């Protein structure tokens, strides 16, 4: 397969404008003749559903939770970037574009990233008009703060709850369209499969999580906004129900999966403390604005932090990266923390933690100022750890947080399957090999509010749709396959719980496909994952039955898909013969232990095509051409 | 430092809305005091699954206190004994070895039980759909800094906007009123200049919908404020009432 990204010609800054002009339009009166399915109600899915309905399309929106207000975008803390340059620091669309491409270690598509930067300012306008209570300066104008990997202040925020407030804005817009009758909501539904008719995505099969009934839904186009797959690692900062199933099922139907090994490990999370632990909690990157990261200089120094004098502390990020200090990008900060701990300088009970210390900031700005900025984060930290971060430094360690990989999409955000669009974290498009802080909210909303509503129109206007109803044989076939898979899970009747398998999978991936990878470890992981998958289908126990509210069954389906997907992730990591951004293969590093890219051979997107059960998928590459930035070794010194 | 404790759980089990429920007793053994309340339930559930029994159904998702999905009445208190804390953020260090813990779903006519501790809170979405938003289409927003908002006002709006829509206020209220939920949303939008043009219609539509859905009325017990995991103040109910009275003069409806 050759991948055609459909990037418009012309100068970078004019591409989006030109493309919008060249896209065919659907006449306003004709839009009501088209049905669009949106799966997921996070920032991308919520904003897309509302915007498509405002345009006049009939939208059917599905979510796994009981309400579209709960998707995991809600947990994003720190902020959202936009090239407004309210601070007069010389920010611009070009700088936001450049920072994002560089932060992603030159593995994203220039044209997509530039467009993202172009629409960023309009997102802030949109959300402010919806009533998002962004932080304000004394004069009443919007406030900004700094985030990692960037030297200007371009991040807008609403306390430590920016994701929540932006999502409630999108949820409000969506609710308004529900009232207007343009969106039909289907909460507590899980997508089990994609339905292809005559080579086009024409619907989905879902399970009603309350009744267990399997339903068919048809449309002219399907939009997946189903988030990332970080939970393949079992422990991550993702919500418990976040999963890969929707995108993985689309992959099995022929959509290519791009860069699955690009998984972001976030540097500032509360460390793991026990086997029973179900998830990891992020402490916003914004804390690195005021917190200083350090470890004791000598390994094995077990003194409590307040007894360790200044001269015995190593502020290793400030030492190694004087220009960016504690605000280096996430991948750099995470690897540095791992290195300190692996060399025995880690702190806390397990030795797998570093300090994030606010003492200097509190001395400088006063406790009240710190409380205003980070109050809710400090509270959350204290609730979980029973330690007061105003008095003793926080302990943090990296954790799986975000996945840059996702379904491959072209400039229109359409996958390799006609009619299947993928937005937000679920696609691979904008962050390359590492996402910068406060850019996920920006991308989700850019896709949902401003990009997809235009590009999907171009697809629909091309026409050629046959009448497809849910009685179509393709629906019949897909439904019976999905129902059989559900039954198969219930029929195993083994002795190990779903969580037990999931935990083991997580251990394998964290150990061999986490922050630092080796060929040997990855090869070992391949075998271990295969064995685990075989064991799962022999020995899993799923209590209850299919036609009921059955949370064990839901989990079993997701873990079954994770077990297949994990192998793809490891394979992708093995075949990328370089280190870049989050993907750090120890065989490819500079003398300073930074990732060593191979721009000659690896400046591409790796996209995988499903080849059948237990057959190795086919790898296709999309070469990345950089015409507007110079490829350099990233330096944050 | 972490220790382990043993607890006796009395948990509400109910197969679906239409059948009768009952309290069942379970042992929760060797629970680390560093575990969260939901992790304690996970441990009990894994044990039940291994015994071939159906695990206790409960809603949860983010497990960091922001999605509003979790919640149960623990020893008579929504989200348990800790102030300003969702159930997922409640940790077992707040319980003593040998404690008996009674766990029940939200109780309200407007929230029918789905299974065990899971209830249907769709009524809260319906109230928002009735008008809990600012009507603006994508693309038509003015430049964000054209409309200054004093930081005090923005902070006050943010206090109200912090509501996570969990429904604990309804579960806590002897009248099963949703006034704190509605008050928070009405306040958030009415405080901001962007929300003023629709303020009168909004408060009327939302209040009428709330009544229609079977929620009770506020009679100042203040239980909602005491149990709200985001500590939302009942002053927002006062603002809701003021907005409602004013709307009689300004609403087009």
Interface residues (C-beta under 8 A of the other chain):
Chain A: X47 X50 X51 X54 X65 X66 X67 X68 X69 X70 X71 X72 X74 X75 X84 X86 X122 X124 X125 X126 X128 X129 X130 X131 X133 X134 X135 X136 X137 X138 X139 X140 X141 X142 X158 X159 X161 X164 X165 X168 X171 X172 X173 X175 X176 X178 X179 X185 X187 X210 X239 X240 X241 X273 X274 X276 X277 X278 X279 X281 X282 X379 X380 X383 X384 X386 X449 X450 X453 X495 X497 X498 X499 X500 X541 X543 X544 X548 X549 X551 X552
Chain B: X2 X15 X16 X32 X34 X35 X36 X38 X39 X42 X43 X46 X48 X49 X50 X52 X53 X54 X55 X57 X59 X60 X61 X62 X63 X64 X65 X66 X67 X68 X69 X82 X84 X85 X89 X91 X93 X114 X115 X118 X120 X121 X122 X124 X125 X128 X129 X130 X131 X132 X133 X134 X135 X136 X137 X138 X139 X140 X141 X142 X143 X144 X145 X147 X148 X149 X150 X151 X154 X155 X157 X158 X161 X162 X164 X165 X188 X189 X192 X194 X195
